[in-house]
């Protein structure tokens, strides 16, 4: 069983399409200005017409670079999506240090709970995945694409994911349950192994699994 969270392909495609008009307008200002001249005649009276200034060229270059970045990033995420979150045997891998750096692995023994939450950001409701850790430890104080909303609760922005944070939290809990079952089978098998065989029991997110199983019993 594997759990991998990626960005929504539809949203990434729309983001790439949104960068095309910006690219066209910036190129128009930097070249023959046919579109911008037409818009200037259409929007302004002759006596109030706007003329181009050197700063307009600077803004056009900035807009050009931004639109190229948006289009390239959107297409990259569409055809080769980044693993935003991944469940691994050694822990929960999350990209907290930037889009091009390696994911930060939070060991399972430091993960206390994983839940889907909604954070109010100046009147805007943001869907987030809340990860409760026993201690922040070496986790970044200003994580990329996330924020600390409590002392030991890390909230990861999930509005561009393919699944909702609630669905992701459930999948991570199911993974925790499966890891506990695997660890239990390994523990039983290790009893019958000869001494010194080097067969040990790997760490498992037991506390998450217990919470998940208790929740399932309450629902029944």
Residue pairs with C-beta under 8 A, 6 or more apart in sequence:
1 174
1 175
1 178
2 86
2 87
2 175
3 85
3 86
3 87
3 168
3 171
3 172
3 174
3 175
4 83
4 85
4 86
4 87
5 83
5 84
5 85
5 86
5 158
5 161
5 162
5 163
5 168
6 81
6 82
6 83
6 84
6 161
6 162
7 77
7 81
7 82
7 84
7 160
7 161
7 162
8 160
8 161
8 162
9 77
9 78
9 81
9 162
11 160
12 74
12 75
12 77
12 78
12 81
12 160
13 74
13 78
14 74
15 70
15 73
15 74
16 70
16 71
16 73
16 74
16 75
16 78
17 74
18 70
19 66
19 67
19 68
19 69
19 70
19 71
19 74
20 67
20 71
22 63
22 66
22 67
22 70
23 64
23 67
23 68
23 71
24 35
25 35
25 36
25 60
25 63
26 60
26 61
26 63
26 64
26 67
27 64
28 34
28 35
28 36
29 36
29 52
29 56
29 57
29 60
30 57
30 60
30 61
30 64
33 52
36 52
40 49
40 50
41 49
44 50
82 95
82 99
83 93
83 95
83 103
84 94
84 95
84 145
84 156
84 161
85 92
85 93
85 94
85 95
85 129
85 156
85 168
85 172
86 92
86 93
86 103
87 93
87 171
87 172
87 175
88 105
89 179
89 202
90 105
90 107
90 108
90 203
91 105
91 106
91 107
91 108
91 110
91 111
92 105
92 106
92 108
92 111
92 114
92 131
92 172
93 103
93 104
93 105
93 106
94 103
94 104
94 105
94 106
94 131
94 146
94 156
95 101
95 103
95 104
95 144
95 145
96 103
96 104
96 139
96 140
96 143
96 144
96 145
96 146
96 154
97 104
97 140
97 143
97 144
98 144
99 144
104 139
104 140
106 131
106 133
106 139
107 203
108 176
108 179
108 203
108 204
108 205
108 208
109 134
109 203
109 205
110 133
110 134
110 135
110 137
111 131
111 132
111 133
111 134
111 205
111 207
111 208
112 132
112 133
112 134
112 152
112 207
113 130
113 131
113 132
113 208
113 211
114 129
114 130
114 131
114 132
114 169
114 172
114 173
114 208
115 129
115 130
115 132
115 169
116 127
116 128
116 129
116 130
116 158
116 164
116 165
116 166
116 167
116 168
116 169
117 127
117 128
117 129
117 130
117 155
117 165
118 125
118 126
118 127
118 128
119 125
119 126
119 128
119 149
119 155
120 126
126 157
126 159
127 157
127 158
127 159
127 164
127 165
128 146
128 155
128 156
128 157
128 158
128 165
129 155
129 156
129 158
129 165
129 168
129 169
130 149
130 153
130 154
130 155
130 165
130 169
131 153
131 154
131 155
131 156
132 152
132 153
132 154
133 139
133 152
133 153
133 154
134 152
135 152
136 148
136 151
136 152
139 154
141 148
143 154
143 156
145 156
145 157
146 154
146 155
146 156
146 157
147 154
147 155
148 154
148 155
149 155
156 165
158 164
158 165
158 168
161 168
163 171
172 208
173 208
173 209
173 211
173 212
174 212
175 205
176 204
176 205
176 206
176 208
176 209
176 212
177 208
177 209
177 212
177 213
179 204
179 205
179 209
180 204
180 205
180 206
180 209
182 204
183 201
183 202
183 203
183 204
183 206
186 199
186 201
186 202
187 201
189 199
190 199
190 200
190 201
193 199
